[in-house]
Amino acid sequence: MWAVCAYQPHTTEAGFAMLGRLPKDEVKLLMSLSHHKAEEAGHSGWAKRDYLRLGGDARRLAMPNSPATFAVAAVWQRMATIEDPFGYLGAEYLFERSTMRFTQELIPLLKAKGIPTDYAGFVIDHATEDEKHTELIKHWIVDLAARHQGADQAMLRCFDQFAAVYPIPVWSEALERARLTS
């Protein structure tokens, strides 16, 4: 949850910047992805709420980003600056798909530990919402790759760029933080 608080405002800002560079005649795409990104905008606050409910240290929220969360923000900012905006879909697919899979596997562990569901709303809702979001992004990937020459390569490139810093580095840091506080 802390990691989400650290990188998410930056990835949202970068995502909106990429969306703003998409072709303006793609009105349905712009409306769909802007709506999706707007839904994602509040996730940092949601993660913060659950982080604190689960016993997270409020002082940590004011600390600088960790190396992995800094790298996530940096990759997204760089993609927003220089990449083909269709690349957004490749990186966003990795975000949605990995979060969906991770949260689906995490729910039984939270239940086994007796964590109240209202303390883990971020995780529980992402297990279902990100399944829908993954399908939305996948729809646009297939559609745009067929209609825009080079869009598929931009999507793959941004997927790979983001995969270099997420999810393994972020989750590895989270695991190490958990071990240190245990």
C-alpha positions in Angstrom: 0.0 0.0 0.0 2.8 2.4 0.8 4.4 1.8 -2.7 1.1 2.7 -4.3 1.0 5.9 -2.3 4.5 6.7 -3.5 4.2 6.1 -7.2 0.6 6.4 -8.2 0.1 10.2 -8.3 3.1 10.3 -10.7 1.9 7.4 -13.0 -1.5 9.0 -13.2 -0.1 12.4 -14.2 2.1 10.7 -16.8 -0.8 8.6 -18.0 -2.9 11.7 -18.6 0.0 13.3 -20.5 0.2 10.3 -22.8 -3.6 10.3 -23.3 -3.4 13.9 -24.2 -1.1 13.1 -27.1 -3.4 10.5 -28.7 -4.9 11.3 -32.0 -7.8 13.7 -31.5 -10.0 11.9 -34.0 -10.1 8.8 -31.6 -12.9 10.3 -29.6 -14.2 6.9 -28.2 -10.7 5.9 -27.2 -10.0 9.3 -25.5 -13.3 9.1 -23.6 -12.8 5.5 -22.6 -9.2 5.8 -21.4 -9.8 9.2 -19.8 -12.6 7.8 -17.8 -10.5 4.8 -16.8 -7.6 7.0 -15.8 -9.9 9.3 -13.8 -11.1 6.2 -11.9 -7.5 5.4 -11.1 -6.6 8.9 -9.9 -7.9 8.4 -6.4 -6.1 5.2 -5.7 -3.3 6.8 -3.8 -5.7 8.1 -1.2 -7.4 4.7 -1.1 -4.1 2.9 -0.6 -3.1 5.4 2.1 -6.4 4.8 3.9 -5.9 1.0 3.9 -2.1 1.3 4.7 -3.0 3.2 7.8 -5.9 0.9 8.8 -3.6 -2.1 8.5 -1.1 -0.5 10.9 1.2 1.4 8.5 3.4 4.2 9.9 2.0 7.6 8.9 5.5 9.1 9.1 6.6 6.8 6.3 4.0 8.5 4.0 6.1 11.7 4.1 9.4 10.0 3.3 10.9 10.1 -0.1 10.2 7.4 -2.6 12.1 4.2 -2.4 14.4 3.3 -5.3 11.8 1.0 -6.9 8.9 3.4 -6.5 11.1 6.3 -7.8 12.0 4.1 -10.8 8.3 3.4 -11.6 7.5 7.2 -11.5 10.6 7.9 -13.6 9.8 5.4 -16.3 6.2 6.7 -16.6 7.4 10.3 -16.8 9.9 9.4 -19.4 7.3 7.4 -21.5 5.0 10.4 -21.2 7.7 12.7 -22.6 9.2 10.7 -25.5 7.2 7.6 -26.3 4.5 7.1 -28.8 1.3 7.7 -26.8 -0.2 4.4 -28.0 2.5 2.9 -25.8 0.4 3.9 -22.8 -1.7 0.8 -23.4 1.2 -1.6 -23.1 2.3 -0.2 -19.7 -1.2 0.2 -18.4 -2.0 -3.4 -19.4 0.9 -4.6 -17.2 -0.4 -2.4 -14.3 -3.9 -3.7 -14.5 -3.1 -7.4 -15.2 -0.5 -7.8 -12.6 -2.5 -6.0 -9.9 -5.5 -8.1 -10.7 -3.6 -11.4 -10.4 -1.7 -10.3 -7.3 -4.8 -9.1 -5.4 -6.8 -12.2 -6.4 -4.1 -14.3 -4.8 -3.8 -12.0 -1.8 -7.5 -12.1 -0.7 -7.4 -15.7 0.7 -4.3 -14.8 2.7 -6.0 -11.7 4.2 -9.0 -13.8 5.1 -6.8 -16.5 6.7 -5.1 -13.7 8.8 -8.5 -12.4 9.9 -8.0 -9.0 8.3 -11.4 -7.2 8.2 -12.6 -6.6 4.7 -13.0 -2.9 5.4 -9.3 -2.7 6.1 -8.4 -4.2 2.7 -10.9 -2.5 0.3 -8.1 -1.5 -2.0 -7.0 -5.2 -2.5 -10.5 -6.6 -2.5 -12.0 -4.2 -5.1 -8.9 -4.4 -7.3 -9.3 -8.2 -7.6 -12.6 -7.6 -9.5 -12.3 -4.1 -10.9 -8.9 -4.7 -12.5 -10.3 -7.8 -14.3 -12.7 -5.4 -16.0 -9.9 -2.9 -16.6 -7.6 -5.5 -18.0 -10.3 -6.5 -20.5 -10.9 -2.8 -21.5 -7.2 -2.2 -22.1 -6.9 -5.5 -24.0 -9.8 -4.4 -26.2 -8.1 -1.2 -27.1 -4.7 -2.9 -27.7 -6.2 -5.3 -30.2 -8.3 -2.6 -31.9 -5.5 0.0 -32.2 -2.8 -2.4 -33.2 -5.0 -3.4 -36.2 -5.8 0.2 -37.1 -2.6 2.2 -36.4 0.7 1.2 -38.0 3.4 1.0 -35.3 1.0 1.1 -32.4 1.7 -2.5 -31.5 5.5 -1.8 -31.3 4.9 1.2 -29.1 2.7 -0.9 -26.8 5.3 -3.7 -26.6 8.1 -1.2 -26.0 6.3 0.6 -23.1 5.3 -2.8 -21.6 8.9 -3.8 -21.6 10.1 -0.5 -20.2 7.6 -0.6 -17.4 8.3 -4.3 -16.8 11.9 -3.4 -16.0 10.8 -1.6 -12.9 7.4 -3.2 -12.1 6.1 -5.4 -10.5 9.1 -7.4 -9.2 11.3 -4.5 -8.0 8.4 -2.8 -6.2 7.1 -6.1 -4.7 10.6 -7.2 -3.7 11.0 -3.9 -1.8 7.6 -4.3 -0.1 8.6 -7.8 1.0 11.9 -6.5 2.4 10.0 -3.7 4.3 7.6 -6.4 5.7 10.5 -8.5 6.9 12.2 -5.6 8.6 9.0 -4.7 10.5 8.2 -8.3 11.6 
